[in-house]
């Protein structure tokens, strides 16, 4: 009977976490060219393992794309958290609520502009993506981009800056507006627009949305 060496398998020996190594490789492919650039064979090459080793972690390209989509969404949430964390302290709850609402939008659009490949991947959602996996798309604070937006809207209501009757479903309307500008900037007729024109457009859009949410007199 051959003597057992006790050495771990090649993928474990080289990576410690081959699943994460393949996911990181797929994420870098998406960063460079969006979800269409994700290829399981190229991810295995970058991870330095054979395709057979990779199939134990991602049985298909679709499985890898789905995992990359969730990780990209988590990075989007983190970008929004960064803009929230950068806000100066304030003793005025209303001003804080407004600033947090704006930061959620600016962080979202900043990520789209600086990481267009990952932004596209974040919204490449396969039909069979399980809702239970949504936690993988959360940022460091445990909230997804959609939940961060919802919390910002709740703050507006709490400070009487938004009517409670307008609150239900408001995430969908606000998200649609901000996402629409993001797509226009990275894939539509506004791509290539210089920062001196894009930056005011971002702030003007958020101003417009915020004014539309205010209670009517």
C-alpha positions as CSV (number, residue, x, y, z in Angstrom):
1,X,0.0,0.0,0.0
2,X,1.6,3.3,-1.0
3,X,2.6,5.6,1.8
4,X,0.4,8.7,2.3
5,X,2.4,11.9,2.1
6,X,-0.1,13.9,4.2
7,X,0.4,16.8,1.7
8,X,-2.7,18.8,0.8
9,X,-4.1,18.7,-2.8
10,X,-2.4,21.1,-5.2
11,X,-5.2,23.7,-5.1
12,X,-5.2,23.8,-1.3
13,X,-1.4,23.9,-1.2
14,X,-1.1,26.7,-3.6
15,X,-4.0,28.9,-2.5
16,X,-5.4,27.9,0.8
17,X,-8.8,29.0,-0.7
18,X,-9.0,28.2,-4.4
19,X,-12.7,29.3,-4.5
20,X,-11.7,32.8,-3.5
21,X,-8.7,32.7,-5.9
22,X,-10.9,31.8,-8.8
23,X,-13.5,34.4,-7.7
24,X,-10.8,37.1,-7.5
25,X,-9.6,36.2,-11.0
26,X,-13.1,36.3,-12.4
27,X,-13.6,39.7,-10.7
28,X,-10.5,41.1,-12.3
29,X,-11.7,39.9,-15.7
30,X,-15.0,41.7,-15.1
31,X,-13.1,44.8,-14.0
32,X,-11.3,44.9,-17.2
33,X,-14.2,44.2,-19.6
34,X,-17.5,43.5,-17.9
35,X,-19.3,40.2,-17.5
36,X,-18.7,39.1,-21.0
37,X,-15.0,38.9,-20.3
38,X,-15.4,36.3,-17.6
39,X,-14.2,32.9,-18.7
40,X,-13.7,29.9,-16.4
41,X,-10.7,28.7,-18.3
42,X,-8.9,32.1,-18.1
43,X,-9.8,32.3,-14.4
44,X,-8.2,28.9,-13.8
45,X,-5.1,30.0,-15.8
46,X,-4.7,33.1,-13.7
47,X,-5.2,31.1,-10.5
48,X,-2.6,28.6,-11.6
49,X,-4.6,25.5,-11.5
50,X,-6.2,23.0,-13.9
51,X,-9.8,23.4,-15.1
52,X,-10.6,20.1,-13.4
53,X,-9.6,21.6,-10.0
54,X,-11.8,24.6,-10.7
55,X,-14.9,22.6,-11.5
56,X,-15.1,21.5,-7.9
57,X,-15.8,25.1,-6.9
58,X,-17.5,26.5,-10.0
59,X,-19.1,23.7,-12.1
60,X,-19.8,26.2,-15.0
61,X,-19.0,29.6,-16.3
62,X,-22.5,30.7,-15.2
63,X,-21.7,29.8,-11.6
64,X,-18.6,31.9,-11.7
65,X,-20.4,34.8,-13.4
66,X,-23.1,34.7,-10.7
67,X,-20.5,34.7,-7.9
68,X,-18.6,37.6,-9.6
69,X,-21.9,39.5,-9.9
70,X,-22.5,39.2,-6.2
71,X,-19.0,40.3,-5.3
72,X,-19.2,43.3,-7.7
73,X,-22.5,44.3,-6.0
74,X,-20.7,44.1,-2.6
75,X,-18.0,46.4,-4.0
76,X,-20.7,48.8,-5.1
77,X,-22.1,48.8,-1.6
78,X,-18.6,49.4,-0.2
79,X,-18.2,52.5,-2.5
80,X,-21.5,53.9,-1.2
81,X,-20.3,53.2,2.4
82,X,-17.1,55.1,1.7
83,X,-19.1,58.2,0.7
84,X,-21.3,57.9,3.8
85,X,-18.2,57.5,6.0
86,X,-16.6,60.6,4.5
87,X,-19.5,62.9,5.6
88,X,-18.5,65.5,8.2
89,X,-20.2,65.2,11.6
90,X,-23.3,67.3,12.1
91,X,-25.6,68.0,15.0
92,X,-28.5,68.7,12.7
93,X,-30.5,65.5,12.0
94,X,-32.2,66.9,8.9
95,X,-28.9,68.0,7.4
96,X,-27.4,64.6,8.2
97,X,-30.3,62.8,6.6
98,X,-30.0,64.9,3.4
99,X,-26.2,64.4,3.3
100,X,-26.6,60.6,3.7
101,X,-29.2,60.5,0.9
102,X,-26.8,62.4,-1.4
103,X,-23.8,60.2,-0.4
104,X,-25.7,57.1,-1.3
105,X,-26.3,58.5,-4.8
106,X,-22.9,60.0,-5.3
107,X,-21.2,56.8,-4.2
108,X,-23.3,54.7,-6.6
109,X,-22.5,57.0,-9.5
110,X,-18.8,57.3,-8.6
111,X,-18.5,53.5,-8.6
112,X,-20.2,53.3,-12.0
113,X,-17.8,55.9,-13.5
114,X,-14.6,54.5,-12.0
115,X,-15.4,50.8,-12.2
116,X,-17.7,50.4,-15.3
117,X,-16.7,46.8,-15.8
118,X,-17.6,45.8,-12.3
119,X,-20.7,48.0,-12.4
120,X,-21.9,46.1,-15.4
121,X,-21.1,42.8,-13.8
122,X,-23.0,43.7,-10.6
123,X,-26.2,43.9,-12.6
124,X,-25.7,40.9,-14.8
125,X,-28.2,38.7,-12.9
126,X,-28.8,35.2,-14.1
127,X,-32.4,33.9,-14.0
128,X,-31.5,31.2,-11.5
129,X,-29.7,33.5,-9.0
130,X,-31.0,32.5,-5.6
131,X,-32.4,35.3,-3.3
132,X,-30.6,33.6,-0.4
133,X,-27.3,34.6,-1.9
134,X,-28.1,38.3,-1.6
135,X,-26.1,38.5,1.6
136,X,-23.0,38.0,-0.5
137,X,-23.7,41.4,-2.2
138,X,-23.6,43.3,1.1
139,X,-20.9,45.8,2.0
140,X,-18.8,45.8,5.1
141,X,-21.7,47.1,7.1
142,X,-23.9,44.2,6.1
143,X,-26.2,46.1,3.9
144,X,-26.7,45.8,0.1
145,X,-26.9,48.9,-2.1
146,X,-30.7,48.6,-2.1
147,X,-30.8,48.5,1.7
148,X,-28.4,51.4,2.0
149,X,-30.8,53.5,-0.2
150,X,-33.8,52.3,1.9
151,X,-32.1,53.4,5.1
152,X,-31.3,56.8,3.7
153,X,-35.0,57.2,2.7
154,X,-36.1,56.1,6.1
155,X,-33.9,58.9,7.6
156,X,-35.6,61.5,5.4
157,X,-39.0,60.4,6.6
158,X,-37.8,60.5,10.2
159,X,-36.7,64.1,9.8
160,X,-40.0,65.1,8.0
161,X,-38.1,65.6,4.7
162,X,-40.2,63.0,3.0
163,X,-43.9,62.2,3.4
164,X,-44.5,58.8,5.0
165,X,-47.2,58.1,2.4
166,X,-44.5,58.5,-0.3
167,X,-42.1,56.1,1.3
168,X,-43.5,52.7,0.1
169,X,-41.6,51.7,-3.0
170,X,-39.6,54.9,-3.2
171,X,-36.4,52.8,-3.6
172,X,-37.5,51.6,-7.0
173,X,-38.1,55.1,-8.3
174,X,-34.9,56.7,-6.9
175,X,-32.8,53.7,-8.0
176,X,-34.2,53.9,-11.5
177,X,-33.3,57.5,-11.8
178,X,-29.7,57.2,-10.5
179,X,-29.1,53.9,-12.4
180,X,-30.3,55.5,-15.6
181,X,-27.8,58.2,-15.4
182,X,-25.1,55.7,-14.6
183,X,-25.9,53.7,-17.7
184,X,-26.0,56.8,-19.9
185,X,-22.6,57.8,-18.6
186,X,-20.8,54.5,-19.1
187,X,-22.7,52.8,-22.0
188,X,-24.9,55.5,-23.5
189,X,-24.6,58.7,-25.4
190,X,-23.1,60.5,-22.4
191,X,-20.1,58.3,-22.2
192,X,-16.9,60.2,-22.6
193,X,-18.5,63.3,-21.1
194,X,-15.8,65.3,-19.3
195,X,-15.8,65.5,-15.5
196,X,-16.5,69.2,-15.6
197,X,-19.9,68.4,-17.1
198,X,-20.5,65.0,-15.5
199,X,-20.0,66.2,-11.9
200,X,-22.7,68.9,-12.0
201,X,-25.1,66.5,-13.7
202,X,-24.7,64.0,-10.9
203,X,-25.4,66.6,-8.2
204,X,-28.2,68.2,-10.2
205,X,-29.9,64.8,-10.6
206,X,-29.8,64.1,-6.9
207,X,-31.1,67.6,-6.1
208,X,-34.0,67.0,-8.5
209,X,-34.8,63.6,-6.8
210,X,-34.5,65.1,-3.3
211,X,-36.9,68.0,-4.2
212,X,-39.4,65.5,-5.6
213,X,-39.4,63.5,-2.4
214,X,-40.2,66.5,-0.1
215,X,-43.6,66.8,1.5
216,X,-46.1,68.9,-0.5
217,X,-47.4,71.9,1.4
